[in-house]
Amino acid sequence: MSTDVREDYAVVSEGFLARIRAVPAGAWANPSPCPGWSARDVVGHLVNGHRGFLFLAGGPPPAPADGVGTGPMAGAPPIEPGADLAAAFGRVRDDMLAMLADPQRTARRLPGGPMGAVPIPQAVSVVGSVEVLVHTWDLARATGGDETLDAAQVARVHAAAEPFAAGLLATGAFDPPVTPPAGADAQTRFLCFVGRRPFLGDASFLGDASFLGDAFPWGDARES
């Protein structure tokens, strides 16, 4: 399972990194679909979430790097004006790929969350992939980038996440699904499943979408 999860994660995370690299210099302060967050904050949140996940998987405690600070997992961390956001996400992406290749670390189980105490690879495959895919769309929508997500990953993640819909909603991190328009494509149906309104032409949607931060009670504990 870990090999497939690692390959899937490589695809979805590369998509997010590509959107970061494509952001015009003047667009980082643009509002995102996440209320109160700029495009810059979306990236900072995802970097911070990766650090917390890696900590639970046996890595070091989260620490500032590349101009991106640390903070509560549900929010956006402080970000320095000159932060290298591509480098920051690239760093945690590489660390995640290394973790997924380490049998000792992938044998760990999360202490809890919307899926329960599941193995690390399963959490990456489902909730982690939802997080990266949806924030890829958020960043693209905020900055005028390419909003088209990888079709195979959208289909995989949507199918994998649906059985855990009740658990995801119970965390308060997800809003109820939005009814998609008639004839909606697979990506629109997926985004509606997580409370987005991609069929609107602006940044309107439901909820704050701080998915990974709210979905897992990171705290300071790791599985022994």
C-alpha positions as CSV (number, residue, x, y, z in Angstrom):
1,M,0.0,0.0,0.0
2,S,2.8,2.5,0.9
3,T,4.3,2.3,-2.6
4,D,1.0,3.2,-4.2
5,V,0.3,5.9,-1.6
6,R,3.7,7.4,-2.2
7,E,3.1,7.5,-5.9
8,D,-0.3,9.1,-5.5
9,Y,1.1,11.6,-3.0
10,A,3.9,12.5,-5.4
11,V,1.3,13.3,-8.1
12,V,-1.1,15.5,-5.9
13,S,1.8,17.3,-4.2
14,E,3.5,18.0,-7.5
15,G,0.3,19.6,-8.7
16,F,0.3,21.9,-5.7
17,L,3.9,22.8,-6.1
18,A,3.3,23.7,-9.7
19,R,0.6,26.1,-8.7
20,I,2.9,27.8,-6.2
21,R,5.5,28.3,-8.8
22,A,3.0,29.7,-11.2
23,V,1.6,32.4,-8.9
24,P,2.3,35.9,-10.2
25,A,4.4,38.0,-7.9
26,G,1.6,40.4,-7.2
27,A,-1.0,37.8,-6.5
28,W,0.1,36.4,-3.1
29,A,-2.1,38.8,-1.2
30,N,-5.2,37.9,-3.1
31,P,-8.1,36.6,-1.0
32,S,-8.6,32.8,-1.3
33,P,-11.7,30.7,-1.0
34,C,-10.7,30.2,2.7
35,P,-12.3,33.1,4.6
36,G,-9.7,35.4,6.0
37,W,-6.8,33.7,4.2
38,S,-4.7,35.1,1.4
39,A,-3.1,32.9,-1.3
40,R,0.0,33.1,0.8
41,D,-1.8,31.8,3.9
42,V,-3.1,28.7,2.0
43,V,0.4,27.6,1.2
44,G,1.6,28.4,4.8
45,H,-1.3,26.3,6.2
46,L,-0.4,23.3,4.1
47,V,3.3,23.6,4.9
48,N,2.4,23.7,8.6
49,G,0.0,20.8,8.3
50,H,2.7,18.7,6.6
51,R,5.1,19.4,9.5
52,G,2.6,18.3,12.0
53,F,1.8,15.1,10.1
54,L,5.5,14.3,9.8
55,F,6.0,14.8,13.5
56,L,3.3,12.2,14.3
57,A,5.0,9.9,11.8
58,G,8.2,10.0,13.9
59,G,9.8,13.1,12.6
60,P,11.1,16.2,14.5
61,P,8.8,18.7,16.1
62,P,7.6,21.4,13.6
63,A,10.1,24.3,13.3
64,P,10.2,27.4,11.1
65,A,12.0,27.2,7.8
66,D,12.1,29.1,4.5
67,G,10.3,32.0,6.0
68,V,7.3,30.0,7.1
69,G,6.7,29.9,10.9
70,T,4.7,27.5,13.0
71,G,1.3,27.8,14.6
72,P,-1.9,26.1,15.5
73,M,-2.7,23.4,12.9
74,A,-6.1,24.8,12.1
75,G,-4.8,28.1,11.1
76,A,-2.2,29.8,8.9
77,P,1.3,30.3,10.5
78,P,3.2,33.6,10.4
79,I,4.9,34.1,7.1
80,E,7.9,36.5,6.5
81,P,7.5,38.9,3.6
82,G,10.4,37.3,1.7
83,A,9.4,33.7,2.4
84,D,10.3,31.2,-0.3
85,L,7.0,29.4,-0.4
86,A,8.0,27.0,-3.2
87,A,11.1,26.0,-1.2
88,A,9.0,25.6,2.0
89,F,6.5,23.3,0.4
90,G,9.2,21.5,-1.6
91,R,11.0,20.8,1.7
92,V,8.0,19.2,3.4
93,R,7.0,17.4,0.2
94,D,10.4,15.7,0.1
95,D,10.2,14.9,3.7
96,M,6.8,13.3,3.2
97,L,8.0,11.2,0.3
98,A,11.0,10.1,2.4
99,M,8.7,9.1,5.3
100,L,6.4,7.1,2.9
101,A,9.5,5.1,1.8
102,D,10.4,4.2,5.4
103,P,8.7,1.0,6.6
104,Q,9.3,1.7,10.3
105,R,7.5,5.1,10.0
106,T,4.7,3.9,7.8
107,A,4.0,1.1,10.3
108,R,2.8,3.8,12.8
109,R,-0.8,4.5,13.4
110,L,-2.3,8.0,14.0
111,P,-3.7,8.4,17.5
112,G,-7.0,9.5,16.1
113,G,-8.9,11.6,13.6
114,P,-11.9,11.4,11.3
115,M,-10.8,8.0,10.1
116,G,-9.9,6.6,13.6
117,A,-6.5,5.2,14.5
118,V,-5.5,4.2,11.0
119,P,-2.0,3.5,9.6
120,I,-0.1,6.6,8.5
121,P,-0.3,5.6,4.7
122,Q,-4.0,5.3,4.8
123,A,-4.3,8.8,6.4
124,V,-2.1,10.3,3.7
125,S,-4.0,8.5,1.0
126,V,-7.4,9.8,2.1
127,V,-7.4,12.9,4.3
128,G,-4.0,14.1,3.3
129,S,-4.8,13.8,-0.4
130,V,-8.1,15.7,0.1
131,E,-6.2,18.4,1.8
132,V,-3.6,18.8,-1.0
133,L,-6.1,18.6,-3.8
134,V,-8.6,21.0,-2.4
135,H,-6.0,23.6,-1.5
136,T,-4.5,23.2,-5.0
137,W,-7.8,24.4,-6.3
138,D,-8.0,27.1,-3.6
139,L,-4.6,28.5,-4.6
140,A,-5.4,28.4,-8.3
141,R,-8.8,30.1,-7.8
142,A,-7.2,32.8,-5.7
143,T,-4.4,33.6,-8.2
144,G,-6.0,33.0,-11.6
145,G,-4.1,29.8,-12.0
146,D,-4.9,26.5,-13.6
147,E,-7.9,25.1,-11.6
148,T,-7.9,21.7,-13.3
149,L,-6.9,18.9,-10.9
150,D,-5.5,15.5,-11.9
151,A,-8.6,13.6,-13.0
152,A,-7.4,10.2,-11.8
153,Q,-6.5,11.5,-8.4
154,V,-9.8,13.3,-8.1
155,A,-11.7,10.1,-8.8
156,R,-9.5,8.1,-6.4
157,V,-9.7,10.6,-3.5
158,H,-13.4,11.2,-3.8
159,A,-14.2,7.5,-3.7
160,A,-11.8,6.9,-0.8
161,A,-13.1,9.9,1.3
162,E,-16.9,9.2,0.9
163,P,-17.0,6.4,3.4
164,F,-15.5,8.7,6.0
165,A,-17.9,11.7,5.3
166,A,-19.6,11.5,8.7
167,G,-16.3,11.4,10.5
168,L,-15.0,14.3,8.5
169,L,-18.1,16.4,9.2
170,A,-18.0,15.5,12.9
171,T,-14.6,17.2,13.2
172,G,-16.0,20.6,12.2
173,A,-13.3,20.9,9.6
174,F,-15.6,20.2,6.7
175,D,-18.9,21.8,5.7
176,P,-21.8,19.7,4.5
177,P,-21.6,18.8,0.8
178,V,-23.0,21.3,-1.7
179,T,-25.4,19.9,-4.3
180,P,-23.6,20.0,-7.6
181,P,-25.2,21.4,-10.7
182,A,-26.9,19.0,-13.1
183,G,-24.4,17.4,-15.4
184,A,-21.4,18.5,-13.2
185,D,-18.1,16.9,-14.1
186,A,-16.1,14.7,-11.6
187,Q,-14.0,17.5,-10.3
188,T,-17.0,19.7,-9.6
189,R,-18.7,16.8,-7.8
190,F,-15.6,16.3,-5.7
191,L,-15.3,19.9,-4.8
192,C,-18.9,20.1,-3.9
193,F,-18.5,17.0,-1.7
194,V,-16.0,19.0,0.5
195,G,-18.2,22.1,0.6
196,R,-16.8,24.2,-2.2
197,R,-18.8,26.0,-4.9
198,P,-16.6,25.8,-7.9
199,F,-19.4,26.7,-10.2
200,L,-19.4,30.3,-8.9
201,G,-17.1,32.7,-10.6
202,D,-15.7,34.2,-7.4
203,A,-14.2,33.0,-4.2
204,S,-17.5,32.2,-2.6
205,F,-17.8,28.8,-0.9
206,L,-18.8,27.3,2.4
207,G,-16.6,27.1,5.5
208,D,-13.0,27.7,6.3
209,A,-11.5,24.4,4.9
210,S,-8.7,24.2,7.4
211,F,-8.9,20.5,6.8
212,L,-5.8,18.8,8.1
213,G,-5.4,21.1,11.0
214,D,-8.9,20.6,12.3
215,A,-9.2,17.0,11.3
216,F,-6.4,15.7,13.5
217,P,-5.7,16.6,17.1
218,W,-1.9,16.9,16.7
219,G,-1.0,18.2,20.2
220,D,2.5,17.3,21.3
221,A,2.0,13.5,21.4
222,R,3.3,10.9,19.1
223,E,2.6,7.2,19.1
224,S,5.3,5.3,20.9
